[in-house]
């Protein structure tokens, strides 16, 4: 098993901190993730994505997350998302379906998303994503899974921090963009934040197969 069951039962507070770290322009809650913390804590991109299906409680956070998907969704690993799901992490199957449809409608990872679709499930009755009156024209990507959400305008300049700043402050996203390979990027990010970690520790924390991590680990050490 890669993760313990329900490992992503993080608090709403901590999710807001993660969202801020990943570049969404929301107020982080009571205790901010400081630079000192993010220099040590590996922030898993797919873990953040899957957790979002449980924590979108406000219009601003939802719109910010969708803007984030438009900008950074191409860096996600569908196979790793599936691995997290199979490791029994909690998620909302209907909202996850909305995310997948949103990515597909915007031609992001379209051919790779089929491996996640079996885990998406439509609600038996339409439910509101956010509190308040039902939207007159619900968003197509959510309503397909029985979730009524407004058609957000998706103004990135309002709901995301500047993209160069996000890459500058977020090691995990920056290494994904630079390395291309998901495993290589995650192992490099983890080692940069936690020098001296063993391959086994890295495999557990990054949710990758041990054999692949061991191979990448040797390459990175040899190239250092």
C-alpha positions, 0 to 999 in steps of 0.5 A: 500500500502506498498510503494509509487509508484516509490519509487525505482527511486533512482539515479545511484549514490546512487545505486552504494553506495548500491552496495558497501555496499552490498559487490560488489567491485565497486567504490562508487560514489561521496558521500560514504555511511559511517558507520555512515550512515549505522548504521541508514539507513535500507538497504532493500535486496529485494529493492536492488535486484529489483533496480539492474534491472534498474542500471546495466550500466557497465560490472564490476557492472553487473558481481559483482551483478551476483557474489553477487547473487551466494553468497547471492541469497539464502537469498532473499525473492521471496514473498517480491520481489513480494510485492515490484512489486505489490506496483508499484515499477519500475523495468525492466521486461526483466532484472528481468527475466534474474536474475530469470533465472540466479538463477534458472540455479544455483539452487538457490530458484528454487522452489520459483521463480515461483511467480515472473515469471509472472512479467518478460517479454521478449523483442520483439527485442533483446537489448544489456545489455551493450554498445558495440558490441553484444556478440558472445555467449550471456548468456543463462539466459539473452537471454531468455528474449531478452537481449544480455549480455556476458557470464561473468566469475563470479570471486567472488574474483575479483568482491566481497569483502571477504564474512566474511567482507561483513557479518561483515559490512552488518547488514541486510545480517548478520541477514538474515543468522542468523535468517533464518526468513525474517521478524524477520531478517528485524525487528531486523535489523531495530530496531538495526539501529533505536531503539525506532521505532514503529511497524508501522514505521518498517512495512513501512520501511521494506515492511512487513505486519503490523500484522506480524511485530507487532507479531515479534516486541513483541517477540523481545522486550520480548527477549531483 
